[in-house]
Amino acid sequence: MSKVISVNTTGIPEAGTIGPGKLISGQSTTKLWHAFSNRSDQFHVGHWSSGPCELSVSYTEDELCVIVEGSVTLTGADGTETHHAKGDAFVIPSGFSGVWKSNEDVTKIYATFE
């Protein structure tokens, strides 16, 4: 039976840590409220949050992000910067590499497809 899945931050989040190979500066702790994965385990949805930090990223999946708290700056390997704040939605395509900077406490809704 299929049912509608709520994507929210109720419940206890999974604590995470940004690894030393990825963390450039700032806080290394994260929180994850994973809400859904499809049967093929290719599509994932939930909330992710971090404190102020910069991390090196290299995406092997496509990700839709909706910022629900704070702001971020993404800097691509080519030096192109994009800024996103509360209420903004954007897609990070597979193959993007660069720096994710959480400018302050950040929470995003994510939907990834691998």
C-alpha positions as protocol buffer text, in pm:
chain_id: "A"
residue {
  index: 1
  type: MET
  ca { x: 0 y: 0 z: 0 }
}
residue {
  index: 2
  type: SER
  ca { x: 131 y: 345 z: -90 }
}
residue {
  index: 3
  type: LYS
  ca { x: 88 y: 641 z: 140 }
}
residue {
  index: 4
  type: VAL
  ca { x: 187 y: 1007 z: 141 }
}
residue {
  index: 5
  type: ILE
  ca { x: 509 y: 1069 z: 334 }
}
residue {
  index: 6
  type: SER
  ca { x: 556 y: 1387 z: 540 }
}
residue {
  index: 7
  type: VAL
  ca { x: 890 y: 1561 z: 501 }
}
residue {
  index: 8
  type: ASN
  ca { x: 949 y: 1745 z: 827 }
}
residue {
  index: 9
  type: THR
  ca { x: 1193 y: 1778 z: 1115 }
}
residue {
  index: 10
  type: THR
  ca { x: 987 y: 1606 z: 1382 }
}
residue {
  index: 11
  type: GLY
  ca { x: 1163 y: 1327 z: 1561 }
}
residue {
  index: 12
  type: ILE
  ca { x: 1524 y: 1283 z: 1655 }
}
residue {
  index: 13
  type: PRO
  ca { x: 1771 y: 1370 z: 1378 }
}
residue {
  index: 14
  type: GLU
  ca { x: 2066 y: 1153 z: 1286 }
}
residue {
  index: 15
  type: ALA
  ca { x: 2385 y: 1330 z: 1396 }
}
residue {
  index: 16
  type: GLY
  ca { x: 2662 y: 1348 z: 1141 }
}
residue {
  index: 17
  type: THR
  ca { x: 3010 y: 1483 z: 1098 }
}
residue {
  index: 18
  type: ILE
  ca { x: 3171 y: 1640 z: 793 }
}
residue {
  index: 19
  type: GLY
  ca { x: 3491 y: 1442 z: 740 }
}
residue {
  index: 20
  type: PRO
  ca { x: 3831 y: 1609 z: 770 }
}
residue {
  index: 21
  type: GLY
  ca { x: 3895 y: 1553 z: 398 }
}
residue {
  index: 22
  type: LYS
  ca { x: 3585 y: 1759 z: 312 }
}
residue {
  index: 23
  type: LEU
  ca { x: 3574 y: 2022 z: 590 }
}
residue {
  index: 24
  type: ILE
  ca { x: 3757 y: 2339 z: 490 }
}
residue {
  index: 25
  type: SER
  ca { x: 3656 y: 2551 z: 788 }
}
residue {
  index: 26
  type: GLY
  ca { x: 3388 y: 2592 z: 1055 }
}
residue {
  index: 27
  type: GLN
  ca { x: 3167 y: 2348 z: 1239 }
}
residue {
  index: 28
  type: SER
  ca { x: 3180 y: 1982 z: 1138 }
}
residue {
  index: 29
  type: THR
  ca { x: 2852 y: 1865 z: 1294 }
}
residue {
  index: 30
  type: THR
  ca { x: 2536 y: 1809 z: 1087 }
}
residue {
  index: 31
  type: LYS
  ca { x: 2183 y: 1683 z: 1145 }
}
residue {
  index: 32
  type: LEU
  ca { x: 1981 y: 1466 z: 907 }
}
residue {
  index: 33
  type: TRP
  ca { x: 1609 y: 1397 z: 912 }
}
residue {
  index: 34
  type: HIS
  ca { x: 1579 y: 1136 z: 636 }
}
residue {
  index: 35
  type: ALA
  ca { x: 1214 y: 1097 z: 533 }
}
residue {
  index: 36
  type: PHE
  ca { x: 1207 y: 874 z: 225 }
}
residue {
  index: 37
  type: SER
  ca { x: 1402 y: 650 z: -12 }
}
residue {
  index: 38
  type: ASN
  ca { x: 1238 y: 479 z: -307 }
}
residue {
  index: 39
  type: ARG
  ca { x: 1248 y: 104 z: -369 }
}
residue {
  index: 40
  type: SER
  ca { x: 1546 y: 127 z: -605 }
}
residue {
  index: 41
  type: ASP
  ca { x: 1733 y: 333 z: -341 }
}
residue {
  index: 42
  type: GLN
  ca { x: 1811 y: 600 z: -604 }
}
residue {
  index: 43
  type: PHE
  ca { x: 1576 y: 877 z: -484 }
}
residue {
  index: 44
  type: HIS
  ca { x: 1610 y: 1024 z: -132 }
}
residue {
  index: 45
  type: VAL
  ca { x: 1426 y: 1307 z: 48 }
}
residue {
  index: 46
  type: GLY
  ca { x: 1463 y: 1478 z: 383 }
}
residue {
  index: 47
  type: HIS
  ca { x: 1610 y: 1770 z: 576 }
}
residue {
  index: 48
  type: TRP
  ca { x: 1979 y: 1842 z: 639 }
}
residue {
  index: 49
  type: SER
  ca { x: 2126 y: 2111 z: 862 }
}
residue {
  index: 50
  type: SER
  ca { x: 2466 y: 2246 z: 958 }
}
residue {
  index: 51
  type: GLY
  ca { x: 2623 y: 2533 z: 1143 }
}
residue {
  index: 52
  type: PRO
  ca { x: 2849 y: 2783 z: 967 }
}
residue {
  index: 53
  type: CYS
  ca { x: 3109 y: 2591 z: 765 }
}
residue {
  index: 54
  type: GLU
  ca { x: 3279 y: 2547 z: 430 }
}
residue {
  index: 55
  type: LEU
  ca { x: 3311 y: 2207 z: 274 }
}
residue {
  index: 56
  type: SER
  ca { x: 3452 y: 2064 z: -45 }
}
residue {
  index: 57
  type: VAL
  ca { x: 3180 y: 1895 z: -254 }
}
residue {
  index: 58
  type: SER
  ca { x: 3180 y: 1670 z: -556 }
}
residue {
  index: 59
  type: TYR
  ca { x: 2831 y: 1557 z: -659 }
}
residue {
  index: 60
  type: THR
  ca { x: 2768 y: 1216 z: -813 }
}
residue {
  index: 61
  type: GLU
  ca { x: 2392 y: 1266 z: -778 }
}
residue {
  index: 62
  type: ASP
  ca { x: 2144 y: 1536 z: -883 }
}
residue {
  index: 63
  type: GLU
  ca { x: 2006 y: 1732 z: -587 }
}
residue {
  index: 64
  type: LEU
  ca { x: 1713 y: 1969 z: -548 }
}
residue {
  index: 65
  type: CYS
  ca { x: 1768 y: 2198 z: -246 }
}
residue {
  index: 66
  type: VAL
  ca { x: 1515 y: 2427 z: -79 }
}
residue {
  index: 67
  type: ILE
  ca { x: 1667 y: 2651 z: 188 }
}
residue {
  index: 68
  type: VAL
  ca { x: 1429 y: 2675 z: 486 }
}
residue {
  index: 69
  type: GLU
  ca { x: 1670 y: 2850 z: 725 }
}
residue {
  index: 70
  type: GLY
  ca { x: 1986 y: 3055 z: 674 }
}
residue {
  index: 71
  type: SER
  ca { x: 2187 y: 3111 z: 357 }
}
residue {
  index: 72
  type: VAL
  ca { x: 2453 y: 2934 z: 152 }
}
residue {
  index: 73
  type: THR
  ca { x: 2709 y: 3023 z: -112 }
}
residue {
  index: 74
  type: LEU
  ca { x: 2813 y: 2768 z: -372 }
}
residue {
  index: 75
  type: THR
  ca { x: 3138 y: 2823 z: -559 }
}
residue {
  index: 76
  type: GLY
  ca { x: 3202 y: 2601 z: -859 }
}
residue {
  index: 77
  type: ALA
  ca { x: 3543 y: 2473 z: -964 }
}
residue {
  index: 78
  type: ASP
  ca { x: 3537 y: 2746 z: -1233 }
}
residue {
  index: 79
  type: GLY
  ca { x: 3496 y: 3018 z: -965 }
}
residue {
  index: 80
  type: THR
  ca { x: 3128 y: 3090 z: -1037 }
}
residue {
  index: 81
  type: GLU
  ca { x: 2942 y: 3182 z: -716 }
}
residue {
  index: 82
  type: THR
  ca { x: 2571 y: 3151 z: -647 }
}
residue {
  index: 83
  type: HIS
  ca { x: 2398 y: 3271 z: -328 }
}
residue {
  index: 84
  type: HIS
  ca { x: 2081 y: 3113 z: -190 }
}
residue {
  index: 85
  type: ALA
  ca { x: 1874 y: 3218 z: 112 }
}
residue {
  index: 86
  type: LYS
  ca { x: 1557 y: 3112 z: 294 }
}
residue {
  index: 87
  type: GLY
  ca { x: 1285 y: 3028 z: 43 }
}
residue {
  index: 88
  type: ASP
  ca { x: 1523 y: 2972 z: -250 }
}
residue {
  index: 89
  type: ALA
  ca { x: 1513 y: 2648 z: -448 }
}
residue {
  index: 90
  type: PHE
  ca { x: 1794 y: 2532 z: -675 }
}
residue {
  index: 91
  type: VAL
  ca { x: 1937 y: 2220 z: -839 }
}
residue {
  index: 92
  type: ILE
  ca { x: 2294 y: 2098 z: -806 }
}
residue {
  index: 93
  type: PRO
  ca { x: 2361 y: 1870 z: -1103 }
}
residue {
  index: 94
  type: SER
  ca { x: 2567 y: 1554 z: -1095 }
}
residue {
  index: 95
  type: GLY
  ca { x: 2926 y: 1644 z: -1181 }
}
residue {
  index: 96
  type: PHE
  ca { x: 2928 y: 1975 z: -988 }
}
residue {
  index: 97
  type: SER
  ca { x: 3237 y: 2018 z: -777 }
}
residue {
  index: 98
  type: GLY
  ca { x: 3346 y: 2311 z: -566 }
}
residue {
  index: 99
  type: VAL
  ca { x: 3270 y: 2457 z: -223 }
}
residue {
  index: 100
  type: TRP
  ca { x: 2945 y: 2463 z: -22 }
}
residue {
  index: 101
  type: LYS
  ca { x: 2953 y: 2742 z: 235 }
}
residue {
  index: 102
  type: SER
  ca { x: 2686 y: 2756 z: 505 }
}
residue {
  index: 103
  type: ASN
  ca { x: 2705 y: 3127 z: 588 }
}
residue {
  index: 104
  type: GLU
  ca { x: 2514 y: 3074 z: 914 }
}
residue {
  index: 105
  type: ASP
  ca { x: 2300 y: 2799 z: 1063 }
}
residue {
  index: 106
  type: VAL
  ca { x: 2138 y: 2636 z: 758 }
}
residue {
  index: 107
  type: THR
  ca { x: 1855 y: 2389 z: 709 }
}
residue {
  index: 108
  type: LYS
  ca { x: 1760 y: 2260 z: 366 }
}
residue {
  index: 109
  type: ILE
  ca { x: 1506 y: 2020 z: 225 }
}
residue {
  index: 110
  type: TYR
  ca { x: 1685 y: 1788 z: -14 }
}
residue {
  index: 111
  type: ALA
  ca { x: 1571 y: 1552 z: -287 }
}
residue {
  index: 112
  type: THR
  ca { x: 1851 y: 1354 z: -451 }
}
residue {
  index: 113
  type: PHE
  ca { x: 1851 y: 1117 z: -745 }
}
residue {
  index: 114
  type: GLU
  ca { x: 2149 y: 889 z: -805 }
}
